[in-house]
Amino acid sequence: MNEKKSTHKLSSPLYVTKRLGFAKWKYWAIRAGGIVLAFLVAGIVCSILKPGSFGTFYSELIRGCFDFTDISSIIDLLVIFSILLTIAIVITPAFKMHFWNIGAEGQVLIGAMTAAGIAKFCPSDMPNIVILILAMVGAQSASVIWSIIPAFFKAYFNTNETLFTLMMNYIAMIAGAMAISIWIKNGSQSFGTLNQGTFPTIFGNSGTLVFIFSMAIFVGMFFYINKGKPGYEVTVIGESIDTARYIGINVKMVTIRTMAISGLLLGTVGFFIVCGVHQTFSASIVGGKGFTGVLIAWLGHFQPFEIMLFAFLAAVMEKGTATAASAVSISASQFSAICTGAFFFIIIACEFFSRYQFHLRHKEKKEAEQV
């Protein structure tokens, strides 16, 4: 028995097309509107949780980020900014060659764990500068090894690097928790404050050197991406692997080298976080900044100064909303996380609407019939 083929075609009344010839100023206007909307939504959420706090929210947000009479508070903002910026700029080369490294969180954490272990168990009579150097080298080495593993399997076995690096984040978190349970014999799971291997305080804050070193890394990565041969090779591989091979680029070697450099610098970030910022260690010490760095790199289109802009805005949102939440007696960490998440959601939505446009199919059909 022959079945009749259905000639009915399902079609959505709504479809999406890519915008062509969209003016750059319009694109940035949409982005600016999204940023304003994100901060407005944060104020509205604060008002819902604590009625009558709308004005207080913004005054406290500004005070928490831009009170130049409190240098330590400004440095705290710059430290958050520099950590986010460094993570985002360091993972950019891998993304430019379409190696989707989602493992920055774990790569930083492995470096932080190694730095913490070295700083804690070095002999107490050893000079602080020597302990810092050993902690930094240890953190960098551990993170390089951690980063090379997915790069090796991608280069030689063509594994899915997105899933591989994502999985390794959770392995790193488990490793961090296990390390604390082994190091701390009393079962408290509290690492405690480091008594040695910590950054000196400048302007009353140990994070000052973190900001300075992070800016040096940013400058180095800017030239690495835009001016050097490695940056050129990464760009060519991202555009076409076949073209890269044709002109003599060793794709496997460049993949492993790029991830090794990324791991080296992400391990340095872990060292900064443990020895310079918190001066302690926990399995959650990175606080999601590795994942946030991925978003910042993508929103910045892998361009250093756009990445810098979004890293600063994210830092203002995180620091400012935490300060405002404390002022109006709301849970600072949870409120800051909600507002930061809303910030990225709105900006990503603006990215979508600036690149694509919606069309109504029946409307166009009517217009065609009229013609």
Number of C-alpha atoms within 10 A of each C-alpha: 3 4 5 6 6 6 6 6 6 6 8 9 10 11 11 10 10 13 13 9 6 12 11 9 9 11 15 14 14 16 20 14 13 21 19 14 16 22 18 15 16 23 22 16 17 25 17 12 15 15 11 12 20 17 12 17 25 19 13 21 24 17 18 23 23 16 14 12 9 12 14 18 18 18 23 21 23 22 25 22 24 26 26 28 30 27 29 31 29 29 28 30 27 23 20 21 22 18 22 19 23 24 28 31 29 32 31 34 35 34 34 35 32 28 32 29 19 20 29 21 13 17 11 13 7 11 12 18 14 13 22 21 15 18 30 27 20 24 33 31 21 22 32 24 16 25 30 20 16 24 28 19 16 18 16 9 9 11 14 13 21 14 14 19 24 18 14 21 22 14 13 22 21 12 17 22 16 14 18 21 16 11 15 14 9 9 10 10 16 14 17 13 13 18 12 22 29 25 21 15 12 12 10 11 18 23 27 22 19 25 23 13 15 23 16 13 18 21 12 12 21 18 14 15 23 14 11 12 12 17 19 14 20 25 21 20 22 18 14 13 17 13 13 18 13 10 9 9 17 14 19 14 12 19 24 21 18 24 27 22 20 27 30 26 28 33 34 28 31 31 33 31 26 29 28 25 22 16 21 22 26 22 20 12 20 22 12 13 19 25 20 22 28 25 19 28 26 19 19 20 15 19 17 21 15 16 25 22 16 25 29 20 17 24 24 22 24 26 26 24 32 23 23 26 24 15 16 19 11 17 11 20 15 13 21 22 16 15 23 23 16 17 24 20 14 19 22 17 12 21 17 12 16 20 13 14 13 12 12 12 13 12 11 11 10 10 9 9 7 7 5
